[in-house]
Every structure is written in structure tokens, then in C-alpha cells.
Amino acid sequence: MKPFDKTYADTLCTIIACGFMSLAGNQTTFIYETVPKEDTTRMTGEKAAEYQKRVDKMNQDISRHEDLARRLSGIVPQVRFKPQQAKKEFPFIFAKSDYLPDSVAEGLVGELQATVDCLERSVNKLPSELPGAYIGGLSTISSLELCGGSDLYQYAPEYRTDAQTMHSTLSDSYNKAVDVSNTLANALENFRYPTKGIHWGAMPMKYVAKGCDEGKIFASVHGMTRSINYYHANSDKSKVYLELALGRGTCKVASCIPCSIFMFANGHPATATHMGRGDNWNLPEGLRKALYENSTQYVMVNVWRQVVNDCYAEGIKLLAGNPFVEDWKKEYTDHSWAGQIPKLFLEALTYESSFMDKMCGVLPPKN
């Protein structure tokens, strides 16, 4: 038997992503990042060079999405990648609900725009670009409560056998994530909010200690996941879960594939989904513990577990005959991994790379 390594992890992520794309249909929009058009005749020097660099990167990204669409054409033919709305005009990802028609979403953005612009300028003064600074929150008719960015915690792997040998790499990755989370927490905590309508909720700001224990991997609980978990008991019928894409290092106004699956499972599909990273995505610590204990205590774990299994089953059908998938199926049987797909998926996400890279490494190219 072969170990659960990056090749198998990327294959599993691809199976589940294809299954999700098929099952979700048009409930979320798959997007690629765009760069706002600017008057280059008024640019000189470094500013012009930096803008051109961003445009070139965008064009490469568009080409990669076109390539992925071709690879998916005979597998999930309804998938289309669309340009995202400019972040400056629409900086929020929303969790869809019956209360959230387009007019309400646009109204919320309009009401919060001045404060968001002020917060963006404040964060952009920091030396760190804060990649992945997605801030979870809850909007009601009277206010917007923020609960912060990603939370981090460590745990011992069940399937990965290389955590010991890859300790240096895992430790570097963990410490970088800690730097982003703590820098962001400090910036948000000390920001002077110009309106009482935006404030911190009851969730205390959390700072994470550096230093990854040997033999451990780590979990990143994204802002939207934290918001849905923390505020689900709020009975306000007008509540809207949201995430703010904050800072110059966070440009995709969309949820990652793992977040989108969690939102879809809990009846709140993401307004948009990107094909970038979902590195180390995980459930809040209490929910992950329930998953590993096979507890049915929490509805959010139950529905998420079922939807991940559904996405996997759908992906296996769609990708029948793919050499990577056929090899995976053999190892899946040899290891007796039946019933363990959700837990395997969580550990697969600790092998860091974008879903674009994962999927293009598994799906064959097409002209």
C-alpha cells in the first residue's frame, strides 16, 4: 500500500471539487480575479510597472481558467468562469439566503462602503500584505458584527505519515499563517470604527502563539466558517452571514472551494467561489472533534459530512477512467478508507496549493 501523499491528496480534492461543481450547479458563481481598468497615460515609473504586472498576472489567470474550463468540458460541462465584480465596488462575499435578494446585498454594500474604505486604507498601511484576510461577520438590520479572520489550531494527523519529515516546511507555513492572523487581529482591534453600526461581536479576539509542534499539522478556520458556526443560533430572520475581502493582499472576492462546500451544505451557498487556495481549511475545533468521534450532536457537522460524501460519490462517477482516480480507488480499497472521506479531505487540504493547480495536475489537457 502507498502512503497518503500529495498526489492522492490532490486527486481527492479534485474528485470532491468536480462533484461539488456538478451538484451545486448555478447556486454559486465561479469567478476569476480582475484588475480595474486605469488610465495608464497618467502613470509613470514604478506605478506603471506595478499596474502592468497586475494586468499580465490577470491575463495569465484568465488563460488558466479557460484551460481548466476545457479540461472540465466533458466532465462538468455547465461550469463557466466569470470575471468578478471590482473589489472596490463589491468587497463582500455573502452567504445566500431567502432574505438576500440582489437588492439587499447591494444595499448592504452601499451602507458599509465608507467604513470599509477607511478600514482598507488603514490595513494597507501595514508592511504585510495580509494574504487571505477574509473577515467573517454577521449583518442584521441594525448593525454589522465582525468576528475576525482565520482561527488556527494544531492537531495530530491520522493519515499523513510525513508530518515528522516535513516539520520544517509545516512550521514555516504555520508561522506565516500566525503572523497574518495576529497582525490582522491587532489591526482590527485597534481600528477606530467611524460608526456604531459596525462593531465587534461577543466573540473575543484571539491571538495565536507561534511554533508548530513536531509531528503536528494545523487547521485554519476561515472567517465565513467561523461566522456561520458562531452566529447560527441567532434567530434574527434578517441575518446575513458575510465575509469582507480586506487589504491589498486579498483580491479574490469569493469563497474557496472548501468554504463553499461548507456553506452549500448548511443551506447558504456562497455568492461566488474561486479556484485559488483553501490551504489547511478545517472545521472549528469542537466540530472537528465531533467529526472524529463520529458524533451526530451537531447539525452542521452532520450535513457537511453528508455533502462531502455526496460530492465524492458524484466526482467518482464523473471521473471514471481517469488514471489518477483509478489509482486512488485502488488505494482507497486497500487502505479500507470507506466512510473516512470527510476526514481524509481535511488532511488533503493541508498539502498546500491552489485548486487550479490540484485540478490541472489530475485532469488531462484538451485542445
N, C-alpha and C positions, 0 to 999 in steps of 0.2 A: 504493500500500500504506500502511496505517496503522501507527503505531508500537505496540510492545508497552507498553501503558499500564495504569493501574489497572483500567479496565473489563475489558480482556482478562485481566489477572491474576486478578481476582475470578471471572470466568467460568471460567477454567481450574481454579481452586481448587474451585469449585462442582461442575464436572464430575467431578473426581477424588474429592471428598468423597462425592458421591452414589454413584459407583462403589464406593468403599470400603464404604459403609454396606450396599450390596447384597451385596457379596462376603463381608464379614465376618460378616454375619448376626448370630447371638446369641453370637459369640465374645467380644464386648466389650459392656459395658452403657453406653448413652448417658445421661448424667446432667445434672441442673441443681443449682446450689448451693442449700443450705438454711441457714436460721438456727435454731439451737437454741431451743426454747421456754423462756422465762424468766418468772418471776413478776413481772409489771410493777407489781403493787401495792406492791412494795418498792423501786421505782425512783423517783428524783426528778431534776429538773433535767436537766443535760447527759447523764447516763447514760440516762435515759428517752428523751430526744430522739434520741440516737445509736442506741439499740436500735430505735426506731420507724422511723428512717431505713433501717436494715438490713432490717427486715421489709418496708417499702414497696419497696425495691430487689428483694428476693427475689420479691415478688408480681408486679412488672413483668417480672422474668426468667422466671417461670413462664408468664406470658401470652405472652411472646415465643416460648418453646419450644412452647407449644400452637399458636401461629400457624405456626411452622416445620413442625410435625408435619402440619398441614393442607396446607401447600404441598407437602410430600413425599408426601402420601397416595396420589396416583395415580402416583408415581414409584418410591418405595421404601416400599411400604405396611407392611412389617414393623417399621419403625423406631418405637420408643417411647422417650420420655424419662422417666426416673425420678428421684426425689429421691435425692441422695447420702446415705450414712450420715454421721452427725455427725462432723466432723473430729476432735473431741476423743476420740471413741471409736475412730476408724479413720483415722489420718493418713497412711497409706501407699498408694501405687499399686504394685501388684505386676505383674510380667511373668509371665503364666501359664505353667505347665509341668506335666509329669506328676507332679512331686514336690509340687505346690502345691494340694492339695485345700483346701476352705474351713477345715477344722480346723487345718491347718498355718499358714495365713495368720493366722487369729485367734490362734493360739498365739504367733506371732512378734510380733504387736502387743502381746499381753499381756506378753511378756518385755521388750519395749523401752519400754513405756509410761512408766515412771518417768523414764528418761533423756530421752525425747522431751519430756515435760512440762517438765523442767528446762531443756532447750535452747530450747524455745518461749518460756519466761519470760525467758530471757537475751536472746534476739533481740528480743523485744517491748519491751525497754527502750531499744532504739536509736531515734533520731529518725526514721529512714527506715522505711517500712512494708515495704520489700523486695518489691515485686510480682514474682511469678514465681520465688520462691525454692524451686525444686524440687531437692532434694539427691539425687543418684544414689548408689547403693550396691549392695553385694552381701552377702547373708546366707548363712552356712553354719551347720552345726550348732554350731560352736564360737564364732563371732563375727559381727559386722557391720562391714564395712569401708565407709567413706564416701569418695567421690571428688569431692565438691563439687557446686556448681551449674553454671550455664551457662558454657561457654567461648566466647570471642568472637574473631573474626579478620576482617580486611578482604580484599576481592578486587575486581577489576575486572569490571563486568557485561558479559555477552555480548549480552543482548537489550534491556535497559533503555537508553534513549537520553537519559534525563532526569537522570542522576546528577549531572551538572555543574550544571544549573539548580536542582536540589533539594538542593544541597550543604548549605545551612544547616539544612534540616529533617532530612536524614540525619545530619548531625553532631550535632544536638541529641539525636536518638534514640539514636545510638551512645554519646554521653557519659552519658546516663541509664542505659543498659544497663551501661556500665562501672562507674558508681557502685554499682549494685546488686550486680554480680558481686564487686567488690573489697571492699565493705562486708561482704558475706556471707562472703567468703573470710577476712577478718580475724576476724570473729566466730567462725567455726567453728574456725579455727586456734588461737584463744586460749581457747576454752571448755574448762573442766576437766571432762572426762568422768568421771562417778562410777563407772564400771565398765570394766574392761579388755576386756569383751566388745564394746565399741563403740570403734573407733579409725580413724585414717586409714590408707588402704591405701598401696601403694607409689607411687601417683600423686602427684607433688609439687603443692602448692597453687600455683595460677597467678594472678598479678595482671596486669591488662591496662592498658596505657597509654592515656590519653585522647588525643583528637584524630583525627578521621576524615579521611583523605587525600582531597583533592579528586578527584572523579570515581569514587570507590570506594563500594561498598555493603558491608554486613557480614553475617557469619554468626553465628548463635547455636546452639551445640551443647548441647542440653538435657541435664540430669542423667541421665535414663534412657538416652539415646542414648550418652552417654559411658560409662555403666556397661556396657552391652551390648558396646560396642566394646572397652573396656579389659579386661574380665574374660572375654571369650568363650573364651579359651584355657584358663581354669581348668577342670580335668577333674572337679572335685567334683560328683558326681551329685546332691547335696543343695543345690546352689547355687540361690539365688533372687535375681534382679535386682529392685531396688525403687527407689522414689523417695519421699522424705519431703516433704510439703507443709508448709513451715516459715514461721511468722510470721503476723502479723495481716493482711498484705497478700496472702497466698497461701491462698485459701479453697477453691478447687476441688480436691478430692481425686480427680483424674482426669488422664489424658494428653490433650494437644492432638491434633487430627486428624493433623498430620504425624508426631508421635511414635508415635501408634497405628498408622499405616501402616507405619512402620519396624519396630515390634515385631511386627506381624502378619506382615510379610514374613519376619522372622527366626524365625518359629515360636513367638513368645512374646507372644500378644495381651495387651493391657492389661486389667486388671480393670475399668477404667472409662475413658470418653472424654467430654470436654466439648466444647462448641461455642464456646468462647472463642478467645483469640488463639493463633496459632502463629507470631508475627512473627519473621521472619528465620531460621526453623528451617533447619538445614543439617546436612550430614554432617561428621564430624571431618575436619580439613584434609587428611590423607593420603587418605582415602576420596573426598573431593570431587575431588582431583587425579586419582585413578584414573578417576572417572566422566568427567571432561572429556577424559582421554586415551583413553577407550574401552577401558580396561584390564579384563581379566577376572580379574585376580590375586586380588581379594578377594571371597569368597563373599557377604559382607554387602552389598556394592555390587551384585553380580550379581542377588541375589534382590530387593533393594529396587527396582532399575531395572525388573525384570520385573513386580513387583506394581504399581508406579506406572503402567506401561503398561497392565496389565490393568484397573486401576481407571479409567483414562482411557477405554479401549475400552468398558467397561461403562457408564460415565457418558454417553458419546456416544450409545449406544443408548437409554438411559433418558430422555435429554433431547432426543431428536429432535423438531424443530419449535419448540423454544424460540428466540425471536428472537435473544437474546444468543449462544446456542450456534451457531445457523446463521451468524451474522456471524463468530463465531470460526472456524468451519470454513472459511469463505472465506479469511480472512486466513492461517490455518494452511497452506492450499494455496498461496496467493500468495507467502508467505514461504519456502516449501519447508522447513517445520519438521519434516518427517517424521523420526522417530527421535530427536527432541530434547525430547520431553515431560518426562522427568525433570529435565533442566537448566532448562527453562522453569518447571517447578513450583517449583524452588528460588528462582528470581528472582521469581516471582509472590508468594512469601511475604514478600518484602522490602517489598511495599506493605502497610503495617500496618493491620490491622483485625481484628475477631473473625470467625470463620467464620459466626457468626449473621448479622452484617451482610453479609458477602460473599454468602451464600446467599439471604438475603431480598432482596438487590438484583438477583438473577438469576431466582429462581423467582417466578412470579406469585402474588398472594394468592388465597386461597379462603375462601368463607364457611362 
